[in-house]
């Protein structure tokens, strides 16, 4: 790596850190308030987390700070330990935070990095959804200007009509305005990803919420009326940010409730961090593997420091990390800069921050809560299987009625009970639990890795399989054989799908065999499930739509084949530099040329994760070429087109074709080659079809028109374009 | 089977000699066509383990053939079945059969252990002898390498690369050790056997059993274990894995 590229990396990391700090600030304030901590506690956790984890962590593009999963536990801690007194509770909770940091540090040294694998995926999902529901309900009240109502989830839910009624009848003007800002903020959060405007998307949604709130305040100050929202509904920050550090109160160390709190904080924070680390690794364009144990130590240390300064727990957070990745962060320095920017912003803008109404921040959290418990998750659970829905709902309800630890334990027990009932065999599990059941070796002849599993494979013993899979270099081929295994559960299948993705990204392959045999082998004693979520997903219920019929007719016209639901090629987009962080979810309505060199298909892919996730549905034309061409992307010239798609790559100028150069935006890693490719003929051809976006990865071209599926007429035009283009290049 | 080895067969029946039993046995032997080996039947009552052990010694047997159930129940696992007790105490080689078949299924492939153990050379030699007598085609020598022999813990890409290199190195070392053993095997018993060497990183004793099952081996040849106690069964290792869950017919070389 030369000096110049190093500098380019640093620049893109600074930029990513800046964007993340924009989204981190409102989140940090909101999460702290929701946890019953003073608002500044969230900022402390973000700043300390960013600095400490950037220095000592083992992951690459993650962002650390206060986490949404912890809101419920921390609020519980403040309430329970303070016995009604929030200020005293805060000091007790700080002590618990510090001790949980120490525990996390110990976990890191004990190499508990795979802790999250011991919990059934569905039960974990149920617990997270319960957290989401709790956040949603609690913050809904705050969003509508009610700070006083407390209670269990069910009471809160039933109280919503009263809340709205009370707001309409006895609400003050201040409350009305506050509630209006809250609702408007929620609208921004919900519809942000639907508005596909480049300029709009330069500022992340939570920052728009803050800007809206500040704009509101500026409007009223300008007209001299002063902000109509009462002081209690605005953020309160200490007058002197550096003075008067709170002293954590350890005096409850001999009480079991205190240790219960410490344990739940530790458990939730480690699970949230580990799940996030795993998810972010999937987004990393450089396909690196994070060292989860090292990261846990760093998070533990950061939590201890943050706790002593009066801050919340530091965890790895998925939404902010995904924004980080989407802004071309390439290493931990982005996390560091996010902390620095946040610190500077809070120092400089403290006055402005004090004008943000709590309702706006609550709206952000309502949306976060909704994302954790969105109906999509329920539907997905049902599609995977009724028993998964049962486990999911049991865990969810148990968590809502009791607490997180009890909830997840009940979820664990339910999952196991369901497995036993499904297999009608307790002994299968009891007898084989402690025995080794995984064999892994590198085949001498083929150099493939073979992984065989016997007995059963569920969340109970997945760690054995995982430890073998982890030591296989991911650029190799690996075969996982379940043909001697009687039972494979959903958790394992989901994790394996994850591994498939990891192998695929690094150029290897992980194949799973032996499950199909079970499916058809009716004489097999156990009802072995081959539940693959994608398989059970019925995309097309009933007959075909008109568009599908027209597409089929179009295919026939060209002598192509039409497939309604082709096999999804998940690696498809990743070969293209522009889509390195995209995750293909599904491909459908595939039109293919007999020779397979041209194909047109609808695709759903997503970029980012969690609240920063953006789903895109569009139609692509794929042209496979015989002759090699340079890597480039062709677009109409637009100011600030996602700033820089490829790090260190810029618009290529064509001195010979000034008009073309002005109208279109061509990027590529090798300007000389790209200039040679765009000769006079090509320039006039591309100018005529300037409304297409064309991306080349050297071997194939992807053509796209809009960020929505193409109409049959547009699809026909795209095919014509593709045919002409292929003829032009391949001759 | 003894026909193939030109050996004499001693059948031991534990229990009182009755006419029905004798008749039944005669019937079985009569159903055996071809050259009958030199055989005798011993009738003796008593504890099966003691009787068989005594018979082994008094008859100066080279091989004890036992039928065994494939998987032991939980209780038997801790008390020990007849077959297992014999396996542990027998002074000679033991062959455990789990899938007796009326029609002889030719033994096509076998797996033998290649641990770094003084007995290994003998076991491999014996495996060659048995297999060439049985007319088998393929022998796989499995070297089980304990996973902790690679000191590097895999956390990220760098440690993974290091551990992969370390494993390759150990693999080469183990392979050369096994090749040295294979060189000592007299060519007359090597026959036309196809020999494959397969190193496996994994739990010792367990991996080879699983491997034998995966490659559908017809015979697994193992070194005899040292003396085992109840402690070993509570914390199973080595041969215990195979004995508690027989993957195929097992020959234990002593």
Interface residues (C-beta under 8 A of the other chain):
Chain A: X58 X111 X113 X288 X289 X290 X291 X292 X293 X294 X427 X431 X435 X436 X438 X439 X440 X441 X442 X443 X444 X445 X450 X452 X454 X468 X470 X471 X473 X481 X484
Chain B: X74 X153 X154 X155 X156 X157 X159 X160 X161 X163 X164 X196 X197 X198 X199 X200 X201 X202 X203 X206 X207 X210 X211 X213 X214 X236 X241 X245
